[in-house]
Amino acid sequence: MTDSPDLRCDVAVIGAGTAGMSAERAARDAGASTLLIDPEFRGTLCANTGCMPSKLLLAAAHAAHDARRAPVFGVHPGTPRIDGPAVMARLREERDRFAAGTRESYDKLPQGVMIRARARFAGPNLLALSDGRTVRAGAVVIATGSANAIPEPFRDLGEALLTNETIFEIEDLPRSLAVIGAGAIGCELAQAMARLGVTVSLFDHGSTVGKARCPRVGRALEQALTRDVDLHLGVQTDAQREGFGVRLRWSSDDDSGEEYFDRVLVAAGRPPNLKALDLERSGLALDDKGMPDFDRRTMRCGDSAIFIAGDANADAPVLHEASTEGAVAGRNAARLPDVAPADRSPALALTFTDPPMAVIGTAPEDGRICGSSDYGDQGRAKVEATNEGLMRIYADDDGRLTGADLCCPGGDTLAHLLAWAIQSGATAPQLLSMPFYHPTLVEGMKPALRDICRQVNAPQPTDRDFGTPPGA
């Protein structure tokens, strides 16, 4: 098998999701012969079971929520009627369009590049395929994504068990839902289901929601969630099938109970999907979790000819990072041994709750500069009856922005503006010298930026320079 492989290429890419497609394209653009190996070629995780179907569910939830809160503005449309089958039917219809769009990328690949099979390592640069063939590659990019983690107490729940890969296939909304795991997926889907009329309880053994980095921001999200869901943090959970549903028990030093739920959604994390690769035969040094060490600026594993990108490396499991990492990995794999480090963008992670939460750039070190804005007292947010939450912006001693944490209305857009400012090297005085239209949510940044200016003794424009009313 080692002496006479069936297939040869410069770069073999294992996995045809966002990172894998990006890696193959970058390697081919760099002049390498490529093979893209995947057992299904079903499209990206984002389109099928991630970003897009979850946002379709959130869109329905937002519509229901807006109808319920309309009386705040003197508008009385009546109690919304939630048609669960219609909600799920539209979700799948639009989801399938998104997924079909990602699959069209495969049609543009050169003939012979797609290999429909599973791959595992038979040596450092030798792959064994599930169809019996072998591939010898000059370099290999691992882009196998991630898979749901199902803790032991929930593995025998049968059809009552849901994950982000199955919840979008249910025909109707359940009457009650337990959500295990208060990360981004758990928080988003728990709040969405609750706003669609489902009785929802959210459980996590940790003490924070949404993997919040800043305790104050985490508390703001926690406060928002508790208006919609029954939240239990710091608890251990156990579950048992009962009839068509599940009897769930939880306990901690000060919170314990049990309740029957129609369904249980397990959102307890998505570890890298590496177990079937036989990485021990790759020649890579592996840690106690079976993970290879890699350089996030080159995506190279040690000094080997193996690269790892996207969710498979568990570094930054979001779509735009997967695309970037795939491109870096594919380009460097094609150019071995001339590997070039790439500049990485500031961290940017969003949780699409209401209000959204975001983590941008780096966390502040002890004694670093931090400015705060209170969106509970922000003008445009008050106009729209969404005034809650806060923003915290971090800077170095020169007032140059380094990171931010926020949970506030418009947070998804504000996070982008802050990430762009950080990447461009902008300072707080520079941002304050730019136009802020009134009244907007973007104006809410100004108190935090002024805080930073005061702490670094930097001059700042006054509100009257832009005609902004005091306190807006």
Secondary structure, DSSP 8 states (H G I E B T S, - for coil): --SS-SEEEEEEEE--SHHHHHHHHHHHHTT--EEEEES-----HHHHHSHHHHHHHHHHHHHHHHHHHGGGGT---------HHHHHHHHHHHHHHHHHHHHHHHHTS-TT-EEES-EEEEETTEEEETTS-EEEEEEEEE---B-----GGGTT-GGGEE-TTTGGG-SS--SEEEEE--SHHHHHHHHHHHHTT-EEEEEESSS-STT-SSHHHHHHHHHHHTTTSEEEES-EEEEEEETTEEEEEEE-SS-EEEEEESEEEE-S---BS-GGG-GGGTT--B-TTS-B---TTT-B-TTSSEEE-GGGGTS--SHHHHHHHHHHHHHHHHHTT----------EEEE-SSS-EEEEE----TT-EEEEEEGGG-HHHHHTT----EEEEEE-TT-BEEEEEEESTTHHHHHHHHHHHHHHT-BHHHHHTS---SS-GGGGGHHHHHHHHHHTT-----GGGTT--TT-
